[in-house]
Amino acid sequence: MKLYILSLGAGLLVGIIYSLLSVRSPAPPLIALVGLLGILLGEQVIPVGKQLFNGATFSTACDKAQATHHVLGQLPGRNTDDKASKEKQT
């Protein structure tokens, strides 16, 4: 139940921001995509920040927090490489 309440609160906050920017919901595709990118990057601020606070370099902090994988997801071609390596093993 807590997750639903937090989700509703986040949605209300985004709705208020859209209203302040005079953007109607659903947002035009480009604005929506930029907003989604902001969400993905924003989710990584705390984990990467903790690593930076502990003295890690930026690239090491991103690696330890798995921020790159979270933001970019599985890159094209990675799945086919995994299948090829498994076929070689059999």
Phi, psi and omega in degrees: 000323181299320181297321179294320179293318177296320178296318177298317179297318178295319178297319177296319179297316178296320177299320178295317179296317177302318180296317179295328180271000182058042177250130180277149177257135001289145184290155172304151188308315183294317179296319179296318180293320177296321177296319177296321176298318177298322178295313180300316179291320180297327178295338183264354182299312183292308180300317179291320178300321177297318179294319178296320179297328179278002173102005179283153173287167184299314182294322177294320179297319178296320179295312182296324180275356183055037184291320182297316180295322181292318184284315185271338183070196178282121183284151179302141179093339180293321181294319180291326177295319179296319179295318181296320180291326178291323179293326179293328182287334182268000000 
